[in-house]
Amino acid sequence: MQRFFRSPRFLEIALPIAAVLIAFAIGGVLLAALGANPFEAYWVLLSGAFGSVNGLTATLTKMTPLLLVALGICISFRGGVINIGGEGQIIIGALASTALALWLRDLPGWLLLPLTLLAGAVGGAVWGGIAGVLKARLNVNEILSTVMLNAIAVQLMNFLLRGPMLDPDQIAAGTNIAQSEALPRSVWLLRLAPPTLLHAGVILALVLAVLVYILLWRTTIGYRIRTVGLNPSAARYAGMPVPFYIALSLTLAGAFAGLAGAVEVTGVQHRMLEGLSGGYGFSGIVAALFGKLHPLGAIPASFLFGGLLVGANKMQLTVQVPSALITAINGLVVMFVVASEVYVRRARRRAGREAAEASLVSDTDRASAEVTAGEPQTDSAQLLD
């Protein structure tokens, strides 16, 4: 029984759950320090996210961009590169999809909608690909480049929404609110449960999660991405173009984040406006890590953290605590999940060493037995002679 509880398989399941519980325990201490009842606050959070139809649909709506970003994070992290640029890639994808939908508004919806989503994915891919090429060709640290590209994307958005893309109705009214013109209804994603905000993008995200799993574990490209991430030297020795797959990993991650921006524009906001990214670029990293960087594991992880975002808003209104506390809890979850992953890796290495030692001892005993069995036996008569 003790060996079972120390096994890597058990620890891989139990430690992330323990990480969440520890993070919530520390969050409870912070709530108590703010003068709130932790049990009441957490009950409001859970009931707000999962306790009603409206809560569940809101959670699924929040889950959609989180899952799309998390899928890109799974690809980039498996490829050995760290994508912190999800926020900027979401913004660029949303800008690209908005610009194309407004430019080609006269096209029929069956053609304009896929083109709009594709424009978002391409915009995010270009933004992620910049960091990928810099990493692959010039060995520029991808963390620094993606963070700086986030800032550039925000400034580009501010310029466009206050200039070329500003809503003409805002100009006529003299309000000049930083937002674009409303998208044509032909590109609005289908609402699955009116009058809630739940839209068909959640189905697209779930389908893509399965496709990313197939890409990473059932195709040659996915195998090479994972090989480059695990051991670039071995991949290079095997003849794989390591710089290409590094750039490809960040490009694909950017494409998924850009698609998240396009889905948010076409499914929820129906126009481009400031603050559209909503922190999904960073929360998606948390969801991917909690899902063990596995596309299918990212589905429940994104659902959980989408619920936290929804419940945080209700908790703020009901218990009068800052919703930023949820951001702190997310950070705690990341910290403990990463720590648990390190512990699991050590446990896995320890189990491997123990298995190797046991195998070596078994082989040694077998060889000794074979030597003993092959030696000639000397009886007492031979000794007397």
C-alpha positions as CSV (number, residue, x, y, z in Angstrom):
1,M,0.0,0.0,0.0
2,Q,2.8,2.4,0.8
3,R,4.4,1.7,-2.5
4,F,1.1,2.5,-4.3
5,F,0.9,5.9,-2.6
6,R,4.5,6.7,-3.6
7,S,4.0,5.5,-7.2
8,P,4.3,8.2,-9.9
9,R,0.9,7.3,-11.4
10,F,-0.9,8.0,-8.1
11,L,1.1,11.2,-7.5
12,E,0.2,12.5,-11.0
13,I,-3.5,12.4,-10.0
14,A,-3.4,13.3,-6.4
15,L,-0.9,16.1,-6.3
16,P,-2.7,18.5,-8.6
17,I,-5.8,18.1,-6.6
18,A,-3.9,18.7,-3.4
19,A,-2.3,21.8,-5.1
20,V,-5.8,23.2,-5.7
21,L,-6.9,22.5,-2.1
22,I,-3.8,24.0,-0.6
23,A,-4.3,27.1,-2.8
24,F,-7.9,27.5,-1.7
25,A,-6.8,27.0,1.9
26,I,-4.4,29.9,1.6
27,G,-7.0,31.9,-0.2
28,G,-9.3,31.2,2.8
29,V,-6.7,32.7,5.1
30,L,-6.6,35.8,2.8
31,L,-10.4,36.0,2.9
32,A,-10.4,35.9,6.6
33,A,-7.8,38.6,6.7
34,L,-10.1,40.7,4.6
35,G,-12.9,40.2,7.2
36,A,-15.0,37.8,5.0
37,N,-16.2,34.3,5.9
38,P,-14.2,31.9,3.7
39,F,-16.9,29.2,3.7
40,E,-19.5,31.7,2.6
41,A,-17.2,33.2,0.0
42,Y,-16.3,29.8,-1.5
43,W,-20.0,28.7,-1.5
44,V,-20.9,31.9,-3.4
45,L,-18.1,31.2,-5.8
46,L,-19.1,27.6,-6.5
47,S,-22.8,28.3,-6.7
48,G,-22.2,31.3,-9.0
49,A,-20.2,29.2,-11.4
50,F,-21.8,25.8,-11.3
51,G,-25.1,26.1,-9.3
52,S,-27.5,27.3,-12.0
53,V,-28.0,27.1,-15.8
54,N,-26.9,30.7,-16.2
55,G,-23.7,29.9,-14.1
56,L,-22.9,26.8,-16.2
57,T,-23.4,28.5,-19.5
58,A,-21.3,31.5,-18.4
59,T,-18.6,29.0,-17.2
60,L,-18.6,27.3,-20.6
61,T,-18.4,30.7,-22.3
62,K,-15.4,31.6,-20.3
63,M,-13.9,28.1,-20.8
64,T,-13.9,28.5,-24.6
65,P,-11.1,31.1,-25.0
66,L,-9.2,29.5,-22.1
67,L,-9.2,26.1,-23.8
68,L,-8.1,27.5,-27.1
69,V,-5.2,29.4,-25.5
70,A,-4.4,26.3,-23.4
71,L,-4.2,24.1,-26.6
72,G,-1.6,26.4,-28.0
73,I,0.3,26.4,-24.8
74,C,0.3,22.6,-24.9
75,I,2.0,22.7,-28.3
76,S,4.6,25.3,-27.5
77,F,5.5,23.9,-24.1
78,R,5.8,20.4,-25.6
79,G,8.0,21.9,-28.2
80,G,10.3,23.3,-25.5
81,V,9.4,27.0,-25.8
82,I,7.4,29.1,-23.4
83,N,4.7,31.2,-24.9
84,I,3.8,34.2,-22.6
85,G,2.4,36.1,-25.5
86,G,-1.2,34.8,-25.5
87,E,-2.6,38.2,-24.6
88,G,-1.0,40.0,-27.6
89,Q,-1.9,37.1,-29.9
90,I,-5.6,37.3,-28.8
91,I,-5.6,41.0,-29.5
92,I,-4.0,40.7,-32.9
93,G,-6.4,37.8,-33.8
94,A,-9.4,39.8,-32.7
95,L,-8.2,42.9,-34.7
96,A,-7.6,40.8,-37.8
97,S,-10.9,39.1,-37.7
98,T,-12.8,42.3,-37.0
99,A,-11.0,44.1,-39.9
100,L,-11.8,41.3,-42.4
101,A,-15.4,40.9,-41.3
102,L,-16.0,44.7,-41.7
103,W,-14.1,44.8,-45.0
104,L,-15.9,41.9,-46.6
105,R,-19.3,42.4,-44.9
106,D,-21.2,41.8,-48.2
107,L,-20.1,38.2,-48.5
108,P,-22.6,35.5,-47.5
109,G,-22.3,34.3,-43.9
110,W,-21.4,30.7,-44.8
111,L,-18.2,32.1,-46.4
112,L,-17.5,35.2,-44.3
113,L,-17.7,33.4,-40.9
114,P,-14.9,30.8,-41.7
115,L,-12.8,33.5,-43.3
116,T,-13.2,35.7,-40.2
117,L,-12.1,32.9,-37.9
118,L,-9.2,32.0,-40.3
119,A,-8.1,35.7,-40.2
120,G,-7.9,35.6,-36.5
121,A,-5.9,32.4,-36.5
122,V,-3.5,33.8,-39.1
123,G,-3.1,37.1,-37.3
124,G,-2.2,35.2,-34.1
125,A,0.1,32.9,-36.0
126,V,2.0,35.8,-37.5
127,W,2.4,37.4,-34.0
128,G,3.5,34.1,-32.4
129,G,5.7,33.4,-35.4
130,I,7.7,36.5,-34.9
131,A,8.9,35.3,-31.5
132,G,9.4,31.8,-33.0
133,V,11.7,33.0,-35.8
134,L,13.6,35.2,-33.3
135,K,14.1,32.2,-31.1
136,A,15.0,29.8,-33.9
137,R,17.4,32.0,-35.8
138,L,18.8,34.5,-33.3
139,N,18.2,32.5,-30.0
140,V,16.3,35.4,-28.6
141,N,14.6,34.5,-25.3
142,E,11.0,33.7,-26.2
143,I,9.8,34.9,-22.8
144,L,11.1,38.4,-23.3
145,S,10.1,38.6,-27.0
146,T,6.5,37.5,-26.3
147,V,6.1,39.8,-23.4
148,M,7.3,42.8,-25.5
149,L,5.0,41.7,-28.3
150,N,2.1,41.8,-25.8
151,A,2.9,45.5,-25.1
152,I,3.2,46.3,-28.9
153,A,-0.2,44.6,-29.5
154,V,-1.9,46.6,-26.8
155,Q,-0.5,49.9,-28.2
156,L,-1.5,48.9,-31.8
157,M,-5.0,48.1,-30.5
158,N,-5.2,51.5,-28.8
159,F,-4.2,53.3,-32.0
160,L,-6.6,51.5,-34.2
161,L,-9.6,51.7,-31.9
162,R,-9.1,55.5,-31.5
163,G,-8.4,56.1,-35.2
164,P,-8.9,53.9,-38.3
165,M,-11.2,51.3,-36.7
166,L,-13.2,53.7,-34.4
167,D,-17.0,53.2,-34.7
168,P,-18.5,55.9,-36.9
169,D,-21.5,56.1,-34.6
170,Q,-19.2,57.0,-31.8
171,I,-17.6,59.8,-33.9
172,A,-21.1,61.1,-34.8
173,A,-22.2,61.1,-31.2
174,G,-19.0,62.7,-30.1
175,T,-18.4,60.1,-27.4
176,N,-15.4,58.5,-29.0
177,I,-15.5,55.3,-27.0
178,A,-12.7,53.0,-28.1
179,Q,-14.5,50.3,-29.9
180,S,-15.0,49.2,-33.5
181,E,-18.2,49.2,-35.5
182,A,-20.5,46.2,-34.8
183,L,-19.8,43.1,-36.9
184,P,-22.4,42.0,-39.5
185,R,-24.9,39.5,-38.0
186,S,-23.8,36.9,-40.6
187,V,-20.6,36.3,-38.7
188,W,-22.1,36.0,-35.2
189,L,-21.6,32.6,-33.8
190,L,-24.8,30.6,-33.2
191,R,-26.1,30.9,-29.6
192,L,-26.6,27.5,-28.1
193,A,-28.8,28.5,-25.2
194,P,-30.5,31.9,-25.7
195,P,-30.6,34.3,-24.1
196,T,-27.3,33.3,-22.5
197,L,-24.0,34.0,-24.1
198,L,-23.1,30.4,-24.7
199,H,-22.2,30.0,-28.4
200,A,-21.0,27.4,-30.9
201,G,-17.4,28.3,-30.2
202,V,-17.3,25.9,-27.3
203,I,-18.0,23.0,-29.8
204,L,-15.2,24.2,-32.0
205,A,-12.8,24.4,-29.0
206,L,-13.7,20.8,-28.0
207,V,-13.2,19.5,-31.5
208,L,-9.8,21.2,-31.8
209,A,-8.7,19.7,-28.4
210,V,-9.2,16.2,-29.9
211,L,-7.4,17.3,-33.1
212,V,-4.4,18.7,-31.2
213,Y,-4.2,15.4,-29.3
214,I,-4.1,13.6,-32.6
215,L,-1.5,16.1,-33.9
216,L,0.9,15.7,-31.0
217,W,0.6,11.9,-30.4
218,R,-0.5,10.4,-33.7
219,T,1.4,12.3,-36.4
220,T,5.0,12.6,-37.4
221,I,5.0,16.4,-36.9
222,G,3.7,16.0,-33.4
223,Y,6.4,13.4,-32.6
224,R,9.1,15.7,-33.9
225,I,7.7,18.7,-31.9
226,R,7.8,16.6,-28.7
227,T,11.2,15.2,-29.5
228,V,12.7,18.7,-30.0
229,G,11.1,19.8,-26.7
230,L,12.5,16.8,-24.8
231,N,16.0,16.8,-26.2
232,P,17.0,19.2,-29.0
233,S,20.5,17.6,-29.3
234,A,19.1,14.2,-29.9
235,A,16.6,15.6,-32.4
236,R,19.4,17.4,-34.2
237,Y,21.5,14.2,-34.2
238,A,18.5,12.4,-35.7
239,G,18.4,14.9,-38.6
240,M,15.4,16.9,-37.5
241,P,15.4,20.7,-38.3
242,V,15.3,21.9,-34.7
243,P,14.9,25.7,-35.5
244,F,12.0,24.9,-37.8
245,Y,10.0,23.0,-35.2
246,I,10.8,25.7,-32.5
247,A,9.3,28.3,-34.8
248,L,6.4,26.1,-35.7
249,S,5.5,25.5,-32.0
250,L,5.2,29.2,-31.3
251,T,3.4,29.8,-34.6
252,L,0.8,27.2,-33.8
253,A,0.4,28.5,-30.2
254,G,-0.2,32.0,-31.7
255,A,-2.7,30.6,-34.1
256,F,-4.8,29.1,-31.3
257,A,-4.6,32.3,-29.2
258,G,-5.6,34.4,-32.3
259,L,-8.5,32.1,-32.9
260,A,-9.6,32.6,-29.3
261,G,-9.7,36.3,-30.0
262,A,-11.7,35.8,-33.2
263,V,-14.2,33.5,-31.3
264,E,-14.5,36.1,-28.5
265,V,-15.3,38.8,-31.1
266,T,-17.8,36.7,-33.2
267,G,-19.4,34.9,-30.3
268,V,-19.6,37.3,-27.4
269,Q,-18.7,40.9,-28.0
270,H,-19.7,41.2,-31.8
271,R,-17.2,44.1,-32.1
272,M,-13.6,44.8,-31.1
273,L,-13.2,46.8,-27.9
274,E,-10.6,47.4,-25.3
275,G,-10.1,44.7,-22.6
276,L,-11.4,42.0,-24.9
277,S,-8.5,39.6,-24.0
278,G,-9.7,39.5,-20.4
279,G,-6.5,38.0,-19.1
280,Y,-7.2,34.8,-21.1
281,G,-3.7,34.7,-22.4
282,F,-2.3,34.2,-18.9
283,S,-5.1,32.1,-17.4
284,G,-4.8,29.8,-20.4
285,I,-1.2,29.0,-19.2
286,V,-2.6,28.1,-15.8
287,A,-5.2,25.8,-17.4
288,A,-2.6,24.1,-19.6
289,L,-0.3,23.5,-16.7
290,F,-3.1,22.1,-14.5
291,G,-4.1,19.8,-17.4
292,K,-0.5,18.4,-17.5
293,L,0.1,20.0,-20.9
294,H,-2.2,17.5,-22.5
295,P,-4.9,18.7,-24.9
296,L,-7.6,16.5,-23.4
297,G,-6.5,17.3,-19.8
298,A,-6.9,21.0,-20.7
299,I,-10.6,20.5,-21.2
300,P,-11.6,20.0,-17.5
301,A,-8.8,22.4,-16.4
302,S,-10.3,25.1,-18.6
303,F,-13.8,24.4,-17.3
304,L,-12.5,24.7,-13.7
305,F,-10.7,28.0,-14.2
306,G,-13.6,29.4,-16.3
307,G,-15.8,28.6,-13.3
308,L,-13.3,30.5,-11.1
309,L,-13.5,33.5,-13.3
310,V,-17.4,33.5,-13.3
311,G,-17.6,32.8,-9.6
312,A,-15.1,35.5,-8.8
313,N,-17.5,38.1,-10.2
314,K,-20.4,36.9,-8.0
315,M,-18.2,36.6,-5.0
316,Q,-17.1,40.2,-5.5
317,L,-20.7,41.4,-5.6
318,T,-22.0,39.2,-2.8
319,V,-19.2,39.1,-0.2
320,Q,-17.6,42.4,-1.2
321,V,-14.1,41.1,-1.7
322,P,-11.8,42.0,-4.6
323,S,-12.0,39.6,-7.6
324,A,-8.2,40.0,-7.8
325,L,-8.1,37.4,-5.1
326,I,-9.0,34.8,-7.7
327,T,-5.9,35.9,-9.6
328,A,-3.9,35.4,-6.5
329,I,-5.4,31.9,-6.1
330,N,-4.6,31.1,-9.7
331,G,-1.0,32.1,-9.1
332,L,-0.9,29.8,-6.0
333,V,-2.4,27.0,-8.0
334,V,0.3,27.4,-10.7
335,M,3.0,27.5,-8.0
336,F,1.8,24.3,-6.3
337,V,1.1,22.5,-9.5
338,V,4.6,23.2,-10.9
339,A,6.1,22.1,-7.5
340,S,4.0,18.9,-7.7
341,E,5.2,18.2,-11.2
342,V,8.8,18.5,-10.1
343,Y,8.1,16.1,-7.2
344,V,6.4,13.6,-9.6
345,R,9.4,13.8,-12.0
346,R,11.7,13.0,-9.1
347,A,9.5,10.2,-8.0
348,R,9.5,8.8,-11.5
349,R,13.3,9.0,-11.7
350,R,13.5,7.3,-8.3
351,A,11.2,4.5,-9.4
352,G,13.3,4.1,-12.5
353,R,16.5,3.8,-10.5
354,E,14.9,1.3,-8.1
355,A,13.6,-0.8,-11.1
356,A,17.1,-0.7,-12.7
357,E,18.8,-1.7,-9.4
358,A,16.3,-4.5,-8.9
359,S,16.9,-5.7,-12.4
360,L,20.7,-5.6,-11.9
361,V,20.4,-7.6,-8.7
362,S,18.2,-10.1,-10.4
363,D,20.6,-10.5,-13.3
364,T,23.6,-10.8,-10.9
365,D,21.8,-13.6,-8.9
366,R,20.9,-15.4,-12.1
367,A,24.5,-15.2,-13.4
368,S,25.8,-16.5,-10.0
369,A,23.3,-19.4,-10.1
370,E,24.4,-20.3,-13.6
371,V,28.1,-20.3,-12.7
372,T,27.4,-22.4,-9.6
373,A,25.4,-24.9,-11.7
374,G,28.2,-25.2,-14.2
375,E,31.0,-26.0,-11.8
376,P,32.1,-29.7,-11.4
377,Q,31.0,-31.3,-8.2
378,T,33.8,-32.9,-6.0
379,D,32.6,-35.9,-3.9
380,S,34.4,-37.2,-0.8
381,A,35.9,-40.3,-2.6
382,Q,37.8,-38.0,-4.9
383,L,39.2,-36.1,-1.9
384,L,40.4,-39.4,-0.2
385,D,42.2,-40.5,-3.4
